[in-house]
C-alpha cells in the first residue's frame, strides 16, 4: 500500500499560480504511477494530469495543457502539480492518486487508480 497526502492548495486570484504537492509513504513510491484529479461542487471527479513511474511520461487533460505541469521527485517521494494562469473554472478539490503497473494515456478514469489522498482545496477568485 501507499499513503498519499496533498498540500499546497489555497485561494488565488485569476492568473495566479499554485504548486500542489503529493507526498507518499508506504511501499516504494517509485513503483507507482501518480495522477491528479479534481472535483468541483456538483461535478464528477475529473482527470487533470498523470506521470508514469518508468520513462517519466506525462499526460494532461486538454484544458490544462500549457498551464499545468506535473513532475515527480522519487528521492523525496513527492509528485508536484505546478499550476499557472489559473482560472475560476480551475476551482475544485484536487486529489492525487496512485496505481501500479502500466499507465496508458487513456487511463483517465478515477476507478483505474487504487490509492487516494484526502484532497486539497484550490479556489480561484475572479
C-alpha positions as CSV (number, residue, x, y, z in Angstrom):
1,X,0.0,0.0,0.0
2,X,0.9,3.6,-0.4
3,X,-0.4,6.6,1.6
4,X,-0.8,9.9,-0.1
5,X,-1.1,13.4,1.4
6,X,-1.8,16.5,-0.7
7,X,-0.8,20.0,0.3
8,X,-0.4,23.4,-1.3
9,X,-3.9,24.4,-2.0
10,X,-5.4,27.8,-1.2
11,X,-7.0,30.9,-2.5
12,X,-5.5,32.7,-5.5
13,X,-6.6,35.4,-8.0
14,X,-7.3,34.7,-11.6
15,X,-4.0,34.5,-13.5
16,X,-2.1,33.4,-10.3
17,X,-0.1,30.3,-9.7
18,X,0.0,27.5,-7.1
19,X,2.1,24.4,-6.7
20,X,0.4,21.4,-5.2
21,X,2.4,18.6,-3.6
22,X,1.5,14.9,-3.2
23,X,3.7,13.2,-0.5
24,X,3.7,9.4,-0.4
25,X,4.7,6.9,2.2
26,X,4.4,3.2,2.5
27,X,5.6,0.9,-0.4
28,X,8.3,2.0,-2.8
29,X,6.9,5.2,-4.3
30,X,8.9,4.9,-7.5
31,X,6.9,1.8,-8.4
32,X,3.7,3.8,-8.8
33,X,2.2,6.0,-11.5
34,X,0.7,9.1,-10.0
35,X,-2.2,11.2,-11.2
36,X,-4.0,14.4,-10.2
37,X,-7.8,14.6,-10.3
38,X,-10.1,17.4,-9.4
39,X,-13.7,17.6,-8.3
40,X,-15.7,20.8,-8.4
41,X,-19.0,21.1,-6.4
42,X,-21.8,19.1,-8.1
43,X,-19.4,17.5,-10.6
44,X,-17.7,14.2,-11.0
45,X,-14.0,13.7,-10.2
46,X,-12.1,14.6,-13.4
47,X,-8.6,13.7,-14.6
48,X,-6.0,16.6,-14.7
49,X,-2.6,15.0,-15.3
50,X,-0.6,11.9,-14.7
51,X,3.1,10.9,-14.6
52,X,4.4,7.3,-15.1
53,X,6.9,5.6,-12.8
54,X,9.0,4.5,-15.6
55,X,10.2,6.6,-18.6
56,X,8.6,9.5,-16.9
57,X,5.8,10.0,-19.4
58,X,3.4,12.8,-18.7
59,X,-0.3,13.0,-19.7
60,X,-2.6,16.0,-19.5
61,X,-6.2,16.8,-19.8
62,X,-6.7,19.1,-22.9
63,X,-8.0,22.2,-21.0
64,X,-4.9,22.4,-18.8
65,X,-2.2,21.8,-21.4
66,X,0.3,24.7,-21.4
67,X,-0.8,25.9,-18.0
68,X,-0.1,22.9,-15.7
69,X,3.0,20.8,-15.3
70,X,3.3,17.5,-13.4
71,X,6.6,16.3,-12.1
72,X,8.0,13.9,-9.6
73,X,11.0,13.6,-7.3
74,X,11.3,9.9,-6.3
75,X,14.1,10.7,-3.8
76,X,11.6,12.8,-1.9
77,X,8.6,10.6,-2.6
78,X,6.7,13.6,-3.9
79,X,4.8,14.5,-7.0
80,X,4.1,18.1,-7.9
81,X,1.4,19.9,-9.8
82,X,2.6,23.4,-10.9
83,X,-0.5,25.4,-12.0
84,X,-0.1,28.7,-13.7
85,X,-2.5,31.2,-15.3
86,X,-5.3,29.9,-13.1
87,X,-8.9,30.5,-14.0
88,X,-12.1,30.4,-11.8
89,X,-13.0,27.2,-13.5
90,X,-10.0,25.5,-12.0
91,X,-11.6,25.9,-8.6
92,X,-12.0,22.4,-7.1
93,X,-10.7,19.9,-4.6
94,X,-7.6,18.4,-6.0
95,X,-6.7,14.8,-5.3
96,X,-3.6,12.8,-6.1
97,X,-4.0,9.1,-6.8
98,X,-1.7,6.1,-7.4
99,X,-1.7,3.0,-9.4
100,X,0.9,0.3,-10.1
101,X,1.6,-1.5,-13.3
102,X,1.2,0.1,-16.7
103,X,-0.2,3.6,-17.2
104,X,-1.6,4.4,-20.6
105,X,-2.7,7.8,-21.9
106,X,-6.3,6.6,-22.0
107,X,-6.3,5.7,-18.2
108,X,-8.1,8.9,-17.1
109,X,-10.9,7.4,-15.0
110,X,-10.9,7.5,-11.2
111,X,-11.7,3.8,-10.9
112,X,-8.3,2.9,-12.5
113,X,-6.4,4.2,-9.5
114,X,-6.1,2.3,-6.3
115,X,-4.9,4.8,-3.7
116,X,-6.1,8.3,-3.0
117,X,-5.2,11.2,-0.8
118,X,-7.7,13.3,1.1
119,X,-7.6,16.3,-1.2
120,X,-6.6,19.9,-1.1
121,X,-8.9,22.9,-1.9
122,X,-8.0,25.2,-4.7
123,X,-10.1,28.4,-5.1
124,X,-9.5,30.9,-7.9
125,X,-11.3,34.2,-7.5
126,X,-12.3,36.3,-10.4
